[in-house]
Amino acid sequence: MVRRVSVTGHGGVRLAAWEFAEPPKTPPPVPDPAPGPARGILLLHGLLGRAAHWADTARWLSGRYRAVALDQRGHGQSAKPDSFDRDAYVADAAAAVEQLGLAPAALIGHAMGALTAWQLAARRPDLVRAVVLCDMRPSALGVSSQREWEQWFASWPLPFATLADVRRWFGEEDPTLDRPRPARGEFFAEVMAEAPDGWRPAFRWEQMLAAREGWVHDAHWDELAQVRCPALVIRGIDGELGRAEAQEMVRVLPRGEYADVPEAGHLAHLERPDAWREPVGAFLARVTTC
């Protein structure tokens, strides 16, 4: 089952949230005889992504939790307004948790979604029970990073004639890759829309760059240190978050834990889902039954 739920985000922006399975009708048995607070989970995708990238994860979680994935502003079927600053993304996530009745929620965020998760946990601890932070760096990336993204966008051979071409270019033929990564091809196929001349991204490049402006020039260690709930930092071994920086995140987090996924890159949850789910599932079981 797929169910779309409308959420009103910051500034009245229309957001789409998605449940990919029936929410549990009764709390499942847990080790602790006293059931804990609400067992809601909000899934937050990364830049360029969409809620559908969490579909398999949400189905996996649905037997035990109410898992909802959010199309963040500018992505998926949510509105594409003019404001893409950090405060807007965090306020959108807070609105989703409150309007969907998920609080206190566990937040699972990938890349930009992980930053949104820990900023919300720092600012609204009443709404957040735990966070899973997937492959997001707290350090500033700088002007050069933004320039590289502009050049990368310009290199896309648009329009793609078929979705198979999308999968090949992003998963196999993209010159930035050191080896074929089919999950990356599937990721980008999911965010394309058919146009009269072929397949083009469903998002606008300038809006994605505007969203990056909200975080690439600043470090976010201070807010990370304000996250008081349990936090799992997880990364693909070949991802964008280095081991040393990930371990420093765990040191800074008052209740941080670390896990990595071998033979996986930035999209570890899509590339090696079983290996990613093992530490995530164990972490969620601990923090949602105490």
C-alpha positions, 0 to 999 in steps of 0.5 A: 500500500502507498498512501500520500499525506499532505503536510503544510510546511514553513510559510504554507508550502505544500509538502507530500509525505508518504507511507509505503505500508499500513501503519501498525494497528497495535504496538508490536511486542517489545522486550520492555513490558511497558510500551514506550512513547510513540513509535513514529519514524520520519525519513528524510532524503538527501539533496536531489532525492525524494521520499520514494528512495526510502520506500523499501526502508519504510516497508522494512520498518512498517512491521514495527513502527509507523514510518513516513517519508517526506518529499522535502521542499523542491523535491518529489511531489512537494512544492518548489517555492523560492525559499530554500534556507536551512530554517525552512527545511528544519521547520518543514520537518517539525511540521511533518512530525507534528501534523502526522502525530509522530512525536517523539519521532526517530529521524532517519536522514541521508546527507542533507536529510541528516543535517535536517534531522540533527538540526531539528533534534537540537532545536526541538528536542521535544519532537525527536527521540533519536536520530540516524545520520547517514553520510553527512559531513558537519564541516564546511565544504566551501565555494569550490564545492558549489562550483564543482556541482555547477560544473557537474550539472552542466555535464549531464547529457540532457535530455536522456533518450530513455531511463536505461540511458539514465541508469547507464550514465549515472551508474556506469558511465559517469566519469566521476565514478571509480567503479559501476554503481547500479544503485546510483543509476536507479537513484537518478532514474527515480528523479527523472520526468518524461518531457517531449524531447526525452527524460529530464530531472524533475527538480530545477538545478538552480533550486538545488544549488540554492538549497546547498547554499544553505549549508555548504559554506558553514560548519554545523558542529555546534548544533550537532553538539546540542543533540541530546538524544541517542544518535547513530552516525553511519557511513558507507566505507567509500562514501563522502563522510570520512571515518575520522570525521565520522568518529569526531561526530560521535565524540561531539554527540553526547550520546553518539554511536558509530557504524559503517557499511563495507563495500558501499558508497554515499548511497549505502542504504540503497547499495547494501540495504541488508548491511545498512539495516543491521546496525540501524535496526539494532539501534532503533530497537534500543532507543524505541523500547527504553 
